[in-house]
Amino acid sequence: MYRATTKGVQVTVIPRFAPERSDPERGQYFWAYTIEILNLGVDTVQLKSRHWIITDALGRVQEVRGAGVVGEQPVLPPGGHFEYTSGVPLPTSTGIMEGSYSLMTTSGESFDAEVPAFSLDVPGEARTLN
């Protein structure tokens, strides 16, 4: 489990290798990850967009930007939370992923909440990140 808190917004990530969606002989590896976003602050916030930085074991970087998460732009009142599961493919058996969510308060203040860097590893494989 990986966790970071920015301005009262706590992001927790739990990654899981998905062997049923992977084909190592063809250089295809897939991870699912579950993310919980919890508003520990006093202001209601809305998740507007996401930014991911995905790095494979050979150091190749892919950036992904988009509106919301899983087709939603959830609104989180104080104490509210939102949880979703998504996935990421890689051509290598290890990698790392990190990013941020762009959030806006009801008063119009925008800020980025950190998504902590989390490791993508096939169980039993040595970690290699060049």
KOLROTI-381332 format. One line per field, with one value per atom (N, C-alpha, C, CB): residue in one letter; chain; atom name; residue number from 1; x, y, z. Coordinates in steps of 0.1 Angstrom, whole numbers, plus 2048, in hexadecimal, padded with zeros to 3 digits. Glycine has a CB too. Layout:
<sites>
resn = [A | ...]
chain = [A | ...]
name = [CA | ...]
resi = [NUM | ...]
x = [X | ...]
y = [Y | ...]
z = [Z | ...]
</sites>
This chain:
<sites>
resn = [M | M | M | M | Y | Y | Y | Y | R | R | R | R | A | A | A | A | T | T | T | T | T | T | T | T | K | K | K | K | G | G | G | G | V | V | V | V | Q | Q | Q | Q | V | V | V | V | T | T | T | T | V | V | V | V | I | I | I | I | P | P | P | P | R | R | R | R | F | F | F | F | A | A | A | A | P | P | P | P | E | E | E | E | R | R | R | R | S | S | S | S | D | D | D | D | P | P | P | P | E | E | E | E | R | R | R | R | G | G | G | G | Q | Q | Q | Q | Y | Y | Y | Y | F | F | F | F | W | W | W | W | A | A | A | A | Y | Y | Y | Y | T | T | T | T | I | I | I | I | E | E | E | E | I | I | I | I | L | L | L | L | N | N | N | N | L | L | L | L | G | G | G | G | V | V | V | V | D | D | D | D | T | T | T | T | V | V | V | V | Q | Q | Q | Q | L | L | L | L | K | K | K | K | S | S | S | S | R | R | R | R | H | H | H | H | W | W | W | W | I | I | I | I | I | I | I | I | T | T | T | T | D | D | D | D | A | A | A | A | L | L | L | L | G | G | G | G | R | R | R | R | V | V | V | V | Q | Q | Q | Q | E | E | E | E | V | V | V | V | R | R | R | R | G | G | G | G | A | A | A | A | G | G | G | G | V | V | V | V | V | V | V | V | G | G | G | G | E | E | E | E | Q | Q | Q | Q | P | P | P | P | V | V | V | V | L | L | L | L | P | P | P | P | P | P | P | P | G | G | G | G | G | G | G | G | H | H | H | H | F | F | F | F | E | E | E | E | Y | Y | Y | Y | T | T | T | T | S | S | S | S | G | G | G | G | V | V | V | V | P | P | P | P | L | L | L | L | P | P | P | P | T | T | T | T | S | S | S | S | T | T | T | T | G | G | G | G | I | I | I | I | M | M | M | M | E | E | E | E | G | G | G | G | S | S | S | S | Y | Y | Y | Y | S | S | S | S | L | L | L | L | M | M | M | M | T | T | T | T | T | T | T | T | S | S | S | S | G | G | G | G | E | E | E | E | S | S | S | S | F | F | F | F | D | D | D | D | A | A | A | A | E | E | E | E | V | V | V | V | P | P | P | P | A | A | A | A | F | F | F | F | S | S | S | S | L | L | L | L | D | D | D | D | V | V | V | V | P | P | P | P | G | G | G | G | E | E | E | E | A | A | A | A | R | R | R | R | T | T | T | T | L | L | L | L | N | N | N | N]
chain = [A | A | A | A | A | A | A | A | A | A | A | A | A | A | A | A | A | A | A | A | A | A | A | A | A | A | A | A | A | A | A | A | A | A | A | A | A | A | A | A | A | A | A | A | A | A | A | A | A | A | A | A | A | A | A | A | A | A | A | A | A | A | A | A | A | A | A | A | A | A | A | A | A | A | A | A | A | A | A | A | A | A | A | A | A | A | A | A | A | A | A | A | A | A | A | A | A | A | A | A | A | A | A | A | A | A | A | A | A | A | A | A | A | A | A | A | A | A | A | A | A | A | A | A | A | A | A | A | A | A | A | A | A | A | A | A | A | A | A | A | A | A | A | A | A | A | A | A | A | A | A | A | A | A | A | A | A | A | A | A | A | A | A | A | A | A | A | A | A | A | A | A | A | A | A | A | A | A | A | A | A | A | A | A | A | A | A | A | A | A | A | A | A | A | A | A | A | A | A | A | A | A | A | A | A | A | A | A | A | A | A | A | A | A | A | A | A | A | A | A | A | A | A | A | A | A | A | A | A | A | A | A | A | A | A | A | A | A | A | A | A | A | A | A | A | A | A | A | A | A | A | A | A | A | A | A | A | A | A | A | A | A | A | A | A | A | A | A | A | A | A | A | A | A | A | A | A | A | A | A | A | A | A | A | A | A | A | A | A | A | A | A | A | A | A | A | A | A | A | A | A | A | A | A | A | A | A | A | A | A | A | A | A | A | A | A | A | A | A | A | A | A | A | A | A | A | A | A | A | A | A | A | A | A | A | A | A | A | A | A | A | A | A | A | A | A | A | A | A | A | A | A | A | A | A | A | A | A | A | A | A | A | A | A | A | A | A | A | A | A | A | A | A | A | A | A | A | A | A | A | A | A | A | A | A | A | A | A | A | A | A | A | A | A | A | A | A | A | A | A | A | A | A | A | A | A | A | A | A | A | A | A | A | A | A | A | A | A | A | A | A | A | A | A | A | A | A | A | A | A | A | A | A | A | A | A | A | A | A | A | A | A | A | A | A | A | A | A | A | A | A | A | A | A | A | A | A | A | A | A | A | A | A | A | A | A | A | A | A | A | A | A | A | A | A | A | A | A | A | A | A | A | A | A | A | A | A | A | A | A | A | A | A | A | A | A | A | A | A | A | A | A | A | A | A | A | A | A | A | A | A | A | A | A | A | A | A | A | A | A]
name = [N | CA | C | CB | N | CA | C | CB | N | CA | C | CB | N | CA | C | CB | N | CA | C | CB | N | CA | C | CB | N | CA | C | CB | N | CA | C | CB | N | CA | C | CB | N | CA | C | CB | N | CA | C | CB | N | CA | C | CB | N | CA | C | CB | N | CA | C | CB | N | CA | C | CB | N | CA | C | CB | N | CA | C | CB | N | CA | C | CB | N | CA | C | CB | N | CA | C | CB | N | CA | C | CB | N | CA | C | CB | N | CA | C | CB | N | CA | C | CB | N | CA | C | CB | N | CA | C | CB | N | CA | C | CB | N | CA | C | CB | N | CA | C | CB | N | CA | C | CB | N | CA | C | CB | N | CA | C | CB | N | CA | C | CB | N | CA | C | CB | N | CA | C | CB | N | CA | C | CB | N | CA | C | CB | N | CA | C | CB | N | CA | C | CB | N | CA | C | CB | N | CA | C | CB | N | CA | C | CB | N | CA | C | CB | N | CA | C | CB | N | CA | C | CB | N | CA | C | CB | N | CA | C | CB | N | CA | C | CB | N | CA | C | CB | N | CA | C | CB | N | CA | C | CB | N | CA | C | CB | N | CA | C | CB | N | CA | C | CB | N | CA | C | CB | N | CA | C | CB | N | CA | C | CB | N | CA | C | CB | N | CA | C | CB | N | CA | C | CB | N | CA | C | CB | N | CA | C | CB | N | CA | C | CB | N | CA | C | CB | N | CA | C | CB | N | CA | C | CB | N | CA | C | CB | N | CA | C | CB | N | CA | C | CB | N | CA | C | CB | N | CA | C | CB | N | CA | C | CB | N | CA | C | CB | N | CA | C | CB | N | CA | C | CB | N | CA | C | CB | N | CA | C | CB | N | CA | C | CB | N | CA | C | CB | N | CA | C | CB | N | CA | C | CB | N | CA | C | CB | N | CA | C | CB | N | CA | C | CB | N | CA | C | CB | N | CA | C | CB | N | CA | C | CB | N | CA | C | CB | N | CA | C | CB | N | CA | C | CB | N | CA | C | CB | N | CA | C | CB | N | CA | C | CB | N | CA | C | CB | N | CA | C | CB | N | CA | C | CB | N | CA | C | CB | N | CA | C | CB | N | CA | C | CB | N | CA | C | CB | N | CA | C | CB | N | CA | C | CB | N | CA | C | CB | N | CA | C | CB | N | CA | C | CB | N | CA | C | CB | N | CA | C | CB | N | CA | C | CB | N | CA | C | CB | N | CA | C | CB | N | CA | C | CB | N | CA | C | CB | N | CA | C | CB | N | CA | C | CB | N | CA | C | CB | N | CA | C | CB | N | CA | C | CB | N | CA | C | CB | N | CA | C | CB | N | CA | C | CB | N | CA | C | CB | N | CA | C | CB | N | CA | C | CB | N | CA | C | CB | N | CA | C | CB | N | CA | C | CB | N | CA | C | CB | N | CA | C | CB | N | CA | C | CB | N | CA | C | CB]
resi = [1 | 1 | 1 | 1 | 2 | 2 | 2 | 2 | 3 | 3 | 3 | 3 | 4 | 4 | 4 | 4 | 5 | 5 | 5 | 5 | 6 | 6 | 6 | 6 | 7 | 7 | 7 | 7 | 8 | 8 | 8 | 8 | 9 | 9 | 9 | 9 | 10 | 10 | 10 | 10 | 11 | 11 | 11 | 11 | 12 | 12 | 12 | 12 | 13 | 13 | 13 | 13 | 14 | 14 | 14 | 14 | 15 | 15 | 15 | 15 | 16 | 16 | 16 | 16 | 17 | 17 | 17 | 17 | 18 | 18 | 18 | 18 | 19 | 19 | 19 | 19 | 20 | 20 | 20 | 20 | 21 | 21 | 21 | 21 | 22 | 22 | 22 | 22 | 23 | 23 | 23 | 23 | 24 | 24 | 24 | 24 | 25 | 25 | 25 | 25 | 26 | 26 | 26 | 26 | 27 | 27 | 27 | 27 | 28 | 28 | 28 | 28 | 29 | 29 | 29 | 29 | 30 | 30 | 30 | 30 | 31 | 31 | 31 | 31 | 32 | 32 | 32 | 32 | 33 | 33 | 33 | 33 | 34 | 34 | 34 | 34 | 35 | 35 | 35 | 35 | 36 | 36 | 36 | 36 | 37 | 37 | 37 | 37 | 38 | 38 | 38 | 38 | 39 | 39 | 39 | 39 | 40 | 40 | 40 | 40 | 41 | 41 | 41 | 41 | 42 | 42 | 42 | 42 | 43 | 43 | 43 | 43 | 44 | 44 | 44 | 44 | 45 | 45 | 45 | 45 | 46 | 46 | 46 | 46 | 47 | 47 | 47 | 47 | 48 | 48 | 48 | 48 | 49 | 49 | 49 | 49 | 50 | 50 | 50 | 50 | 51 | 51 | 51 | 51 | 52 | 52 | 52 | 52 | 53 | 53 | 53 | 53 | 54 | 54 | 54 | 54 | 55 | 55 | 55 | 55 | 56 | 56 | 56 | 56 | 57 | 57 | 57 | 57 | 58 | 58 | 58 | 58 | 59 | 59 | 59 | 59 | 60 | 60 | 60 | 60 | 61 | 61 | 61 | 61 | 62 | 62 | 62 | 62 | 63 | 63 | 63 | 63 | 64 | 64 | 64 | 64 | 65 | 65 | 65 | 65 | 66 | 66 | 66 | 66 | 67 | 67 | 67 | 67 | 68 | 68 | 68 | 68 | 69 | 69 | 69 | 69 | 70 | 70 | 70 | 70 | 71 | 71 | 71 | 71 | 72 | 72 | 72 | 72 | 73 | 73 | 73 | 73 | 74 | 74 | 74 | 74 | 75 | 75 | 75 | 75 | 76 | 76 | 76 | 76 | 77 | 77 | 77 | 77 | 78 | 78 | 78 | 78 | 79 | 79 | 79 | 79 | 80 | 80 | 80 | 80 | 81 | 81 | 81 | 81 | 82 | 82 | 82 | 82 | 83 | 83 | 83 | 83 | 84 | 84 | 84 | 84 | 85 | 85 | 85 | 85 | 86 | 86 | 86 | 86 | 87 | 87 | 87 | 87 | 88 | 88 | 88 | 88 | 89 | 89 | 89 | 89 | 90 | 90 | 90 | 90 | 91 | 91 | 91 | 91 | 92 | 92 | 92 | 92 | 93 | 93 | 93 | 93 | 94 | 94 | 94 | 94 | 95 | 95 | 95 | 95 | 96 | 96 | 96 | 96 | 97 | 97 | 97 | 97 | 98 | 98 | 98 | 98 | 99 | 99 | 99 | 99 | 100 | 100 | 100 | 100 | 101 | 101 | 101 | 101 | 102 | 102 | 102 | 102 | 103 | 103 | 103 | 103 | 104 | 104 | 104 | 104 | 105 | 105 | 105 | 105 | 106 | 106 | 106 | 106 | 107 | 107 | 107 | 107 | 108 | 108 | 108 | 108 | 109 | 109 | 109 | 109 | 110 | 110 | 110 | 110 | 111 | 111 | 111 | 111 | 112 | 112 | 112 | 112 | 113 | 113 | 113 | 113 | 114 | 114 | 114 | 114 | 115 | 115 | 115 | 115 | 116 | 116 | 116 | 116 | 117 | 117 | 117 | 117 | 118 | 118 | 118 | 118 | 119 | 119 | 119 | 119 | 120 | 120 | 120 | 120 | 121 | 121 | 121 | 121 | 122 | 122 | 122 | 122 | 123 | 123 | 123 | 123 | 124 | 124 | 124 | 124 | 125 | 125 | 125 | 125 | 126 | 126 | 126 | 126 | 127 | 127 | 127 | 127 | 128 | 128 | 128 | 128 | 129 | 129 | 129 | 129 | 130 | 130 | 130 | 130]
x = [808 | 800 | 809 | 7F6 | 805 | 80C | 802 | 813 | 807 | 7FE | 805 | 7F8 | 7FE | 803 | 7F7 | 80A | 7FA | 7EF | 7F4 | 7EC | 7EB | 7EE | 7E2 | 7F1 | 7E4 | 7D9 | 7CC | 7D6 | 7CE | 7C3 | 7BD | 7B8 | 7C2 | 7BD | 7C7 | 7BB | 7C2 | 7CB | 7C8 | 7C8 | 7D3 | 7D2 | 7D9 | 7D8 | 7D2 | 7D8 | 7D7 | 7D1 | 7E2 | 7E3 | 7E7 | 7ED | 7E0 | 7E3 | 7E4 | 7D8 | 7F1 | 7F3 | 7F2 | 800 | 7EF | 7EE | 7F2 | 7E0 | 7FB | 7FF | 7F3 | 80C | 7EF | 7E4 | 7E9 | 7DA | 7ED | 7F2 | 7E8 | 7F7 | 7DB | 7D1 | 7D0 | 7C3 | 7D5 | 7D5 | 7E3 | 7CF | 7EC | 7FA | 7FF | 804 | 808 | 80E | 81E | 808 | 825 | 833 | 83B | 839 | 837 | 83E | 83D | 839 | 833 | 831 | 835 | 823 | 83B | 83F | 833 | 848 | 829 | 81D | 81A | 810 | 81A | 818 | 80D | 825 | 804 | 7F9 | 7F8 | 7EC | 7F5 | 7F3 | 7E5 | 7FE | 7DE | 7D2 | 7D6 | 7C6 | 7D0 | 7D3 | 7C6 | 7DE | 7C4 | 7B8 | 7BD | 7B2 | 7B5 | 7B9 | 7AD | 7BD | 7B0 | 7A6 | 7AA | 7A4 | 7A1 | 7A3 | 79A | 7A1 | 7A0 | 799 | 79B | 79D | 790 | 791 | 791 | 785 | 79D | 79F | 79E | 7AC | 79C | 79C | 78E | 7A1 | 78D | 781 | 779 | 783 | 77F | 778 | 774 | 782 | 769 | 764 | 76E | 755 | 772 | 77B | 775 | 789 | 778 | 775 | 781 | 76A | 783 | 78E | 78B | 790 | 793 | 791 | 798 | 794 | 7A5 | 7AD | 7B8 | 7B4 | 7BF | 7CA | 7D6 | 7C5 | 7E2 | 7EE | 7F7 | 7F6 | 7FA | 802 | 810 | 7FB | 81A | 827 | 82A | 832 | 82C | 82D | 83B | 822 | 844 | 851 | 853 | 85C | 858 | 85A | 869 | 858 | 86C | 879 | 885 | 87A | 882 | 88D | 88E | 88A | 886 | 887 | 87E | 895 | 876 | 86D | 861 | 868 | 85E | 854 | 848 | 85A | 83D | 830 | 828 | 828 | 823 | 81B | 80D | 820 | 803 | 7F5 | 7EE | 7EF | 7E6 | 7DE | 7D0 | 7E4 | 7C6 | 7B8 | 7AF | 7B5 | 7A3 | 798 | 794 | 78C | 793 | 78D | 795 | 77F | 78E | 793 | 787 | 799 | 78A | 780 | 773 | 77D | 774 | 769 | 761 | 760 | 766 | 75F | 768 | 75B | 762 | 768 | 762 | 767 | 765 | 75E | 760 | 763 | 755 | 754 | 755 | 747 | 75F | 761 | 75F | 770 | 754 | 752 | 75C | 744 | 75E | 767 | 763 | 766 | 76D | 76A | 766 | 75F | 763 | 75F | 76B | 758 | 767 | 772 | 76D | 777 | 776 | 773 | 77D | 773 | 779 | 782 | 77F | 780 | 78A | 789 | 794 | 788 | 792 | 79D | 79F | 799 | 7AC | 7AF | 7BB | 7B2 | 7C1 | 7CD | 7D7 | 7C8 | 7E2 | 7ED | 7F5 | 7F6 | 7F7 | 800 | 80E | 7FB | 818 | 826 | 82C | 82D | 837 | 83E | 849 | 844 | 84B | 855 | 84F | 860 | 856 | 850 | 851 | 857 | 857 | 857 | 856 | 864 | 852 | 850 | 84C | 847 | 849 | 845 | 83B | 851 | 831 | 827 | 825 | 81A | 823 | 820 | 818 | 82D | 813 | 80B | 805 | 801 | 7FA | 7F3 | 7E4 | 7FA | 7DC | 7CE | 7CD | 7C4 | 7C7 | 7C4 | 7B6 | 7C4 | 7B5 | 7A9 | 7A5 | 7AB | 798 | 793 | 78A | 78C | 78C | 782 | 776 | 789 | 76C | 75F | 761 | 754 | 76C | 76F | 777 | 776 | 77B | 782 | 791 | 77F | 796 | 7A5 | 7A9 | 7A9 | 7B3 | 7B8 | 7C5 | 7BA | 7C7 | 7D4 | 7D5 | 7D4 | 7E2 | 7E5 | 7E8 | 7F1 | 7E1 | 7E3 | 7EC | 7D5 | 7F6 | 800 | 7FA | 80C | 7FD | 7FB | 809 | 7F4 | 80B | 819 | 81E | 819 | 82B | 831 | 82F | 841 | 82A | 828 | 82F | 819 | 834 | 83B | 832 | 845 | 836 | 82F | 839 | 82A | 837 | 840 | 839 | 848 | 83E | 839 | 83E | 83E | 835 | 83A | 845 | 82E | 850 | 85B | 866 | 856 | 863 | 86D | 876 | 866 | 882 | 88B | 887 | 89A | 887 | 884 | 88F | 881 | 88C | 896 | 890 | 89A | 896 | 892 | 89E | 889 | 8A1 | 8AD | 8AA | 8B2]
y = [7F4 | 800 | 80C | 800 | 816 | 823 | 82E | 824 | 839 | 843 | 851 | 840 | 85B | 869 | 872 | 86D | 87D | 887 | 894 | 886 | 89B | 8A9 | 8B2 | 8A9 | 8BC | 8C6 | 8BE | 8CF | 8B4 | 8AD | 8A3 | 8B7 | 8A0 | 896 | 88A | 89B | 87F | 873 | 869 | 86C | 865 | 85C | 84F | 862 | 844 | 837 | 82E | 830 | 827 | 81E | 810 | 824 | 806 | 7F8 | 7F2 | 7F1 | 7EF | 7E9 | 7DA | 7EE | 7D3 | 7C4 | 7C0 | 7BF | 7B7 | 7B1 | 7A8 | 7A8 | 7A9 | 7A1 | 797 | 7AB | 78B | 781 | 77C | 775 | 77D | 779 | 782 | 778 | 78E | 798 | 79A | 7A5 | 792 | 793 | 788 | 794 | 78A | 780 | 782 | 780 | 77E | 781 | 77C | 77A | 772 | 76D | 777 | 75F | 780 | 78A | 798 | 78A | 798 | 7A5 | 7AE | 7AD | 7A7 | 7AF | 7AC | 7AB | 7B6 | 7B5 | 7BF | 7B7 | 7BB | 7C4 | 7C4 | 7BF | 7D0 | 7D2 | 7D9 | 7DA | 7D5 | 7DD | 7E5 | 7D3 | 7F0 | 7F8 | 7FE | 803 | 7FD | 803 | 810 | 7F9 | 81A | 827 | 82C | 832 | 830 | 837 | 845 | 82F | 84E | 85D | 861 | 865 | 866 | 869 | 878 | 861 | 87F | 88E | 88F | 896 | 892 | 894 | 8A3 | 88F | 8AC | 8BA | 8BF | 8C1 | 8CD | 8D3 | 8D8 | 8DE | 8D8 | 8DD | 8D2 | 8E7 | 8D3 | 8C9 | 8CB | 8CB | 8C0 | 8C1 | 8B8 | 8BC | 8BC | 8B3 | 8B0 | 8BB | 8A3 | 89E | 8A2 | 88F | 8AA | 8AF | 8A7 | 8BE | 8A4 | 89D | 895 | 8A6 | 88C | 884 | 886 | 875 | 883 | 883 | 877 | 891 | 86E | 862 | 863 | 855 | 85E | 85C | 84D | 866 | 846 | 837 | 834 | 82F | 82D | 82A | 81B | 832 | 815 | 807 | 804 | 801 | 7F7 | 7F3 | 7F8 | 7E4 | 7FC | 801 | 810 | 7FD | 816 | 825 | 82D | 829 | 826 | 82D | 832 | 823 | 83F | 846 | 849 | 853 | 847 | 84A | 853 | 83D | 85E | 867 | 867 | 876 | 866 | 866 | 871 | 858 | 879 | 883 | 882 | 892 | 885 | 884 | 889 | 875 | 88B | 890 | 885 | 895 | 889 | 87F | 872 | 87C | 868 | 85B | 851 | 858 | 847 | 83D | 843 | 833 | 84E | 855 | 85E | 84B | 860 | 868 | 874 | 85F | 87E | 889 | 88A | 897 | 881 | 881 | 88D | 875 | 890 | 89B | 895 | 8A4 | 89A | 894 | 89F | 88F | 89E | 8A7 | 8A3 | 8A6 | 8AB | 8A8 | 89A | 8B2 | 891 | 883 | 87A | 884 | 87F | 877 | 86F | 87F | 864 | 85D | 857 | 851 | 854 | 84E | 843 | 859 | 838 | 82C | 827 | 821 | 824 | 81E | 814 | 829 | 80C | 803 | 805 | 7F4 | 805 | 807 | 7FE | 816 | 7FF | 7F7 | 7FD | 7EA | 7F7 | 7FC | 7F0 | 806 | 7F1 | 7E7 | 7EC | 7E3 | 7E3 | 7E6 | 7DB | 7E7 | 7DF | 7D5 | 7CE | 7DB | 7D2 | 7CC | 7C7 | 7D7 | 7BE | 7B8 | 7C1 | 7AB | 7CC | 7D6 | 7E4 | 7D4 | 7ED | 7FB | 803 | 7FD | 80F | 818 | 822 | 81F | 826 | 82F | 83A | 828 | 846 | 851 | 85B | 857 | 865 | 86F | 879 | 869 | 87F | 889 | 88A | 896 | 88F | 893 | 8A2 | 88B | 8A8 | 8B6 | 8B7 | 8BD | 8BF | 8C0 | 8CF | 8BA | 8D1 | 8DF | 8DF | 8E4 | 8E9 | 8EB | 8F2 | 8F3 | 8F2 | 8F9 | 908 | 8F6 | 90E | 91C | 91F | 920 | 915 | 917 | 916 | 924 | 912 | 910 | 902 | 910 | 902 | 8F6 | 8F2 | 8F8 | 8E5 | 8E0 | 8D2 | 8E0 | 8CD | 8BF | 8B7 | 8BF | 8AB | 8A2 | 897 | 89C | 894 | 88A | 87C | 88B | 874 | 866 | 860 | 860 | 859 | 855 | 84B | 84E | 84B | 841 | 833 | 844 | 82A | 81D | 813 | 81A | 808 | 7FE | 7F4 | 7F7 | 7F1 | 7E7 | 7DC | 7ED | 7D1 | 7C6 | 7B8 | 7C5 | 7B0 | 7A2 | 79B | 79B | 794 | 78D | 783 | 786 | 784 | 77B | 780 | 76E | 78B | 790 | 79A | 797 | 79B | 7A5 | 7B3 | 7A2 | 7BD | 7CB | 7D0 | 7D4 | 7D5 | 7DB | 7E8 | 7D2 | 7F3 | 800 | 808 | 808 | 809 | 810 | 81F | 80A]
z = [800 | 800 | 800 | 80C | 7F8 | 7F7 | 7FA | 7E9 | 801 | 806 | 806 | 814 | 802 | 802 | 805 | 7F5 | 80C | 810 | 80B | 81F | 804 | 7FF | 803 | 7F0 | 80B | 80E | 813 | 802 | 81B | 821 | 818 | 824 | 80C | 803 | 804 | 7F5 | 809 | 80B | 7FF | 818 | 7F8 | 7ED | 7F1 | 7E0 | 7F1 | 7F4 | 7E8 | 800 | 7E5 | 7D9 | 7DD | 7CF | 7D8 | 7DA | 7CC | 7E3 | 7C7 | 7BA | 7BB | 7B3 | 7B0 | 7B0 | 7A2 | 7B5 | 7A1 | 794 | 790 | 794 | 783 | 77D | 773 | 777 | 778 | 76F | 764 | 777 | 768 | 75E | 752 | 765 | 753 | 748 | 742 | 74D | 747 | 742 | 73A | 74F | 731 | 728 | 728 | 71A | 732 | 733 | 726 | 73F | 720 | 714 | 709 | 70F | 709 | 6FF | 704 | 6FA | 710 | 716 | 71A | 70C | 71F | 723 | 732 | 71A | 73A | 748 | 74C | 750 | 755 | 758 | 768 | 751 | 76D | 77B | 77D | 782 | 787 | 78B | 797 | 78E | 799 | 7A5 | 7AA | 7A3 | 7B7 | 7BE | 7C5 | 7C7 | 7C3 | 7C9 | 7D1 | 7BE | 7DD | 7E6 | 7E8 | 7F3 | 7E5 | 7E7 | 7F3 | 7DA | 7FD | 80A | 80D | 815 | 80E | 812 | 821 | 80B | 826 | 834 | 838 | 839 | 82E | 830 | 833 | 823 | 834 | 838 | 82C | 841 | 820 | 814 | 80B | 80C | 804 | 7FA | 7EE | 7F6 | 7E8 | 7DC | 7D1 | 7E0 | 7C5 | 7B9 | 7B2 | 7B0 | 7AE | 7A6 | 798 | 7A8 | 791 | 784 | 779 | 783 | 77C | 773 | 779 | 769 | 771 | 776 | 76D | 777 | 773 | 76C | 771 | 76E | 768 | 76C | 765 | 768 | 76C | 767 | 769 | 76D | 75E | 75F | 759 | 758 | 761 | 75C | 75D | 765 | 751 | 751 | 756 | 743 | 756 | 75B | 752 | 75C | 746 | 73D | 73E | 72F | 747 | 748 | 73F | 747 | 737 | 72D | 735 | 722 | 732 | 739 | 730 | 73F | 736 | 72F | 738 | 72B | 733 | 73B | 736 | 73A | 73F | 73C | 743 | 740 | 73C | 742 | 73D | 73E | 746 | 742 | 74C | 73F | 748 | 751 | 75A | 749 | 767 | 771 | 772 | 76E | 778 | 779 | 776 | 788 | 76F | 76B | 767 | 777 | 75F | 759 | 763 | 754 | 76F | 779 | 77E | 785 | 783 | 78A | 797 | 781 | 7A0 | 7AD | 7B6 | 7B5 | 7BD | 7C7 | 7D4 | 7C5 | 7DC | 7EA | 7F5 | 7EB | 7FC | 807 | 812 | 80C | 81D | 828 | 82D | 833 | 82E | 833 | 828 | 83E | 81C | 811 | 80A | 806 | 804 | 7FD | 7F0 | 806 | 7E7 | 7DA | 7D8 | 7CE | 7D3 | 7D1 | 7C3 | 7DB | 7BC | 7AE | 7AC | 7A3 | 7A2 | 79D | 78E | 7A1 | 78A | 77C | 77A | 779 | 76E | 76B | 762 | 765 | 761 | 759 | 753 | 761 | 745 | 73F | 73E | 731 | 73F | 73D | 734 | 74A | 72C | 725 | 72D | 718 | 739 | 742 | 74F | 745 | 756 | 762 | 76F | 764 | 76E | 779 | 773 | 781 | 77C | 779 | 785 | 76D | 782 | 78D | 787 | 794 | 78F | 78B | 796 | 787 | 792 | 79B | 794 | 7A1 | 79B | 794 | 79E | 78C | 799 | 7A1 | 79C | 7A1 | 7A4 | 7A1 | 7A2 | 7AA | 798 | 799 | 7A0 | 78B | 7AB | 7B3 | 7B3 | 7C1 | 7B5 | 7B7 | 7C3 | 7AA | 7CB | 7D7 | 7D2 | 7E2 | 7DA | 7D6 | 7D6 | 7E1 | 7DC | 7DB | 7CE | 7E7 | 7C6 | 7BA | 7BB | 7B5 | 7C6 | 7C8 | 7C1 | 7D7 | 7B9 | 7B2 | 7B9 | 7A3 | 7BA | 7BF | 7BA | 7CF | 7BA | 7B6 | 7C2 | 7AD | 7C3 | 7CE | 7C8 | 7D3 | 7D0 | 7CC | 7CC | 7D5 | 7C2 | 7C2 | 7C5 | 7B5 | 7D0 | 7D3 | 7C8 | 7E1 | 7C6 | 7BD | 7C3 | 7BC | 7BA | 7BE | 7B4 | 7BF | 7BA | 7B2 | 7AB | 7BB | 79F | 797 | 795 | 789 | 79C | 79C | 79A | 7A9 | 792 | 791 | 79E | 784 | 7A5 | 7B1 | 7AE | 7B8 | 7B6 | 7B4 | 7AA | 7B0 | 7A3 | 79A | 7A1 | 78D | 79D | 7A2 | 79C | 79F | 7A5 | 7A0 | 798 | 7AC | 78C | 783 | 77E | 778 | 781 | 77B | 777 | 785 | 76B | 766 | 764 | 759]
</sites>
